Amino acid sequence: MRKKAAAAVATAAAMLGVVASATTASAEANPPGCPKGYFCAYSGPDQTGSLVLKTAGNWSGQVGFRSIFNNGYAYPGADHVDMTYWYEGDGTVTSCIHYNPGPGLYKWTAPYTEVLYSVRWRGEC
C-alpha cells in the first residue's frame, strides 16, 4: 500500500511540475511613457512620436493620434477599452481594445492621423 501511495504522490508532483512550467502569454514591454494600467495614444506609428494621451480612467475630448496601446491590468469588468474615433472613410467608429498581452488587439497603428474622441474602460469584448 505504501508503494501505491508513494507512486501516487510522485505522479502528482510530476504533473504539478508540468503545469508549473507551462508557458503563459507574456506581456509586451511598456511603450514609451505608458506604464502598466494606462491606455495611451501616440502621434506616430507603432507607439512612436509624442505621447498625446495617457489615461487610467475614462476620457473624452479630441486629440489627433496615429497609434494606441492598452497597457491595462487584467481586471474583470474593466480591462478592455471602447475607443471611439474618427476613421478616414468610415466616419465615427468604436472599437474594443484588449489589454496587453492579448489575445486580441491591444495595440494598433492607423494608416493616417485620426481623431480620438473617447476611451471607456469595460469588460470583455
ZIVEN-V881238 format. One record per pair of residues at least 6 apart in sequence whose ideal C-beta (glycine too) atoms are under 7 Angstrom apart, sorted by sequence separation. I is the first residue (numbers start at 1). J is the second residue. D is the distance in Angstrom with one decimal. If there is no record, write none. Layout:
BEGIN
I | J | D
I | J | D
END
This chain:
BEGIN
30 | 36 | 6.4
34 | 40 | 3.7
42 | 48 | 6.2
43 | 49 | 3.6
53 | 59 | 6.8
73 | 79 | 6.2
86 | 92 | 5.9
87 | 93 | 4.5
98 | 104 | 3.6
100 | 106 | 4.6
33 | 40 | 6.8
42 | 49 | 5.2
43 | 50 | 4.4
72 | 79 | 4.9
98 | 105 | 5.9
99 | 106 | 5.8
42 | 50 | 6.8
84 | 92 | 6.5
85 | 93 | 6.2
97 | 105 | 5.9
98 | 106 | 4.7
31 | 40 | 6.6
42 | 51 | 6.0
43 | 52 | 5.4
97 | 106 | 6.3
42 | 52 | 6.4
53 | 63 | 5.3
84 | 94 | 4.6
40 | 51 | 6.1
41 | 52 | 5.2
52 | 63 | 5.0
70 | 81 | 5.6
83 | 94 | 6.9
41 | 53 | 4.0
52 | 64 | 6.8
53 | 65 | 6.8
82 | 94 | 5.3
83 | 95 | 5.3
40 | 53 | 6.4
52 | 65 | 5.5
40 | 54 | 5.0
82 | 96 | 5.7
83 | 97 | 5.5
32 | 47 | 6.7
68 | 83 | 6.6
31 | 47 | 3.8
38 | 54 | 5.3
39 | 55 | 5.5
80 | 96 | 5.6
81 | 97 | 5.0
34 | 51 | 7.0
38 | 55 | 6.4
49 | 66 | 6.7
80 | 97 | 6.4
33 | 51 | 4.2
38 | 56 | 5.2
80 | 98 | 5.6
32 | 51 | 6.9
37 | 56 | 5.3
80 | 99 | 6.4
34 | 54 | 6.2
47 | 67 | 5.3
79 | 99 | 4.6
33 | 54 | 6.5
45 | 66 | 5.5
46 | 67 | 5.8
104 | 125 | 6.6
41 | 63 | 6.5
43 | 65 | 6.7
44 | 66 | 5.4
45 | 67 | 5.4
47 | 69 | 5.3
42 | 65 | 6.5
43 | 66 | 5.8
44 | 67 | 6.7
41 | 65 | 3.9
42 | 66 | 6.2
88 | 112 | 5.3
42 | 67 | 4.8
74 | 99 | 6.4
73 | 99 | 6.9
88 | 114 | 6.8
41 | 68 | 5.0
70 | 97 | 4.6
72 | 99 | 4.0
87 | 114 | 5.8
98 | 125 | 6.5
40 | 68 | 6.8
70 | 98 | 6.6
86 | 114 | 5.6
40 | 69 | 5.1
68 | 97 | 6.7
70 | 99 | 5.1
71 | 100 | 5.2
85 | 114 | 5.2
86 | 115 | 4.2
96 | 125 | 3.6
70 | 100 | 6.3
85 | 115 | 6.1
39 | 70 | 5.1
40 | 71 | 6.6
85 | 116 | 4.7
85 | 117 | 6.0
38 | 71 | 5.4
39 | 72 | 6.5
83 | 116 | 6.8
84 | 117 | 4.7
37 | 71 | 6.8
84 | 118 | 4.5
34 | 69 | 5.6
36 | 71 | 5.5
37 | 72 | 6.2
35 | 71 | 6.9
37 | 73 | 5.6
70 | 106 | 4.9
83 | 119 | 5.7
34 | 71 | 5.1
36 | 73 | 6.5
69 | 106 | 7.0
31 | 69 | 5.0
69 | 107 | 4.5
81 | 119 | 5.2
82 | 120 | 4.5
68 | 107 | 6.5
81 | 120 | 6.4
68 | 108 | 5.4
81 | 121 | 5.6
82 | 122 | 5.6
30 | 71 | 6.1
67 | 108 | 6.5
81 | 122 | 6.7
39 | 81 | 5.3
67 | 109 | 4.3
80 | 122 | 5.4
66 | 109 | 6.5
67 | 110 | 6.9
78 | 121 | 4.7
80 | 123 | 6.5
66 | 110 | 5.6
78 | 122 | 6.9
80 | 124 | 6.4
78 | 123 | 6.8
80 | 125 | 5.4
77 | 123 | 4.4
66 | 113 | 5.4
76 | 123 | 6.5
65 | 113 | 7.0
64 | 113 | 5.0
65 | 114 | 6.2
64 | 115 | 5.8
65 | 116 | 5.0
62 | 115 | 5.8
63 | 116 | 5.1
62 | 117 | 6.3
60 | 117 | 6.5
60 | 118 | 4.2
59 | 118 | 6.5
47 | 107 | 6.8
59 | 119 | 4.6
58 | 119 | 6.4
58 | 120 | 5.2
46 | 109 | 5.5
53 | 116 | 6.5
58 | 121 | 6.1
45 | 109 | 4.5
55 | 119 | 5.8
57 | 121 | 6.9
28 | 100 | 5.4
27 | 100 | 5.1
28 | 101 | 5.8
27 | 101 | 4.4
26 | 101 | 6.2
41 | 116 | 5.6
25 | 101 | 4.7
25 | 102 | 6.6
39 | 119 | 5.3
END
